Amino acid sequence: IALLPAGAVVVNAARGALIDDAALVAALGTGHIAAAGLDVYAQEPVVDPGYRARENVVLLPHLGSATADTRIAMGHCVLDGIDAVLAGRADAGVHSAKDLPTTVPSGMILATVQPRADVRDALVTRTGLGISQLPEGAVIGTSSLRRQTQLAHLRPDLRFVPIRGNVDTRLRKLAEGGADATILAMAGLHRLGLVARSHAVALDPVTESVPAPAQGAVALDCRIDDRRTRHLLAAINHPPTARAISIERLILADLEGGCSLPLGCLVQRAADGRWRAHIRLGDLHAPLRTCELLGDPTTFVAAARRFFSGPPSVKSSSAK
């Protein structure tokens, strides 16, 4: 299928979501957008020969076998990418789904979701230690309240310091002794080929660190009135992943949370066909509140709302 026409513009605002992710290349790289080998990933503009910046968008005019007028634009951040699509400077945006706002901006639609990658968080140390092997009082570099509250539940002795930047920046800060460990998404490490080099140890997504809503998924959005692009992108949608992250995002929105809410939420379909949700809400000054749901996924949003609006004595247990 010729998925996108020559001259199409794709904005990538995904942190660690490489356009040369295997599934995305297979879909977008068919003739018209040959993105294989593109190793640009995150919030920073790329400074390299052949790249040029314009209005916070980095344009890559010639990639592989792409036609001369094919352009792929890399957004400086998610909002820049969304703005570029809405303004007509781009036809579609590529995002780490967990970074998207819970409410899709007016005029936009999430047109496709790629098969989900590894959903787990990873503990990254200089020597490959697990969570139980960290020394007493170890310093963890993370700015995520979700990760802080869950790790503090496992190891109350741990201390936390903020750490920001893309994956390479965080690994460099760790190597320089800025912390004893940091927490990164396994999906990003896999896409960047850094799992071995980072000495990453995956954390259990249910018992140790429930991931952020939509973690591990790459989503593409476009203008709601752009029927052609919507049709083309629909051809590469992965319905099971799309349904799972849609429910996770709805739960986050219903709890009136955004990226800063310390909420872990993982919706999965088991081998027996049943859907299961693991939801954990953190608080630095109170016990974790964990909810487990099993059954009809259309009931999960309302069930989570009832559970987390209950008294604290109930919230600390599991609900099925």
Stockholm file with secondary structure:
# STOCKHOLM 1.0

chainA/1-320         IALLPAGAVVVNAARGALIDDAALVAALGTGHIAAAGLDVYAQEPVVDPGYRARENVVLLPHLGSATADTRIAMGHCVLDGIDAVLAGRADAGVHSAKDLPTTVPSGMILATVQPRADVRDALVTRTGLGISQLPEGAVIGTSSLRRQTQLAHLRPDLRFVPIRGNVDTRLRKLAEGGADATILAMAGLHRLGLVARSHAVALDPVTESVPAPAQGAVALDCRIDDRRTRHLLAAINHPPTARAISIERLILADLEGGCSLPLGCLVQRAADGRWRAHIRLGDLHAPLRTCELLGDPTTFVAAARRFFSGPPSVKSSSAK
#=GR chainA/1-320 SS CCCSCTTCEEEECCSSCCTTCHHHHHHHTTTTCCCTTCCCCSSSCCCSTTCEEETTEEEECCCTTCCTTCEEEEESSHHHHHHHHHTTSCSEEEEEGGGSCSSCCTTEEEEEECCCCCCCEEEEESSCCCGGGSCTTCEEECCCHHHHHHHHHHCTTCEEECCCSCHHHHHHHHHTTSCSEEEEEHHHHHHTTCTTTTTEEECCTTTTCCCCTTTTCEEEEEETTCHHHHHHHHTTCCHHHHHHHHHHHHHHHHTTCCTTSCEEEEEEECTTSCEEEEEEECCTTSCCEEEEEEECGGGHHHHHHHHHTSCHHHHTSCCC
#=GC SS_cons         CCCSCTTCEEEECCSSCCTTCHHHHHHHTTTTCCCTTCCCCSSSCCCSTTCEEETTEEEECCCTTCCTTCEEEEESSHHHHHHHHHTTSCSEEEEEGGGSCSSCCTTEEEEEECCCCCCCEEEEESSCCCGGGSCTTCEEECCCHHHHHHHHHHCTTCEEECCCSCHHHHHHHHHTTSCSEEEEEHHHHHHTTCTTTTTEEECCTTTTCCCCTTTTCEEEEEETTCHHHHHHHHTTCCHHHHHHHHHHHHHHHHTTCCTTSCEEEEEEECTTSCEEEEEEECCTTSCCEEEEEEECGGGHHHHHHHHHTSCHHHHTSCCC
//
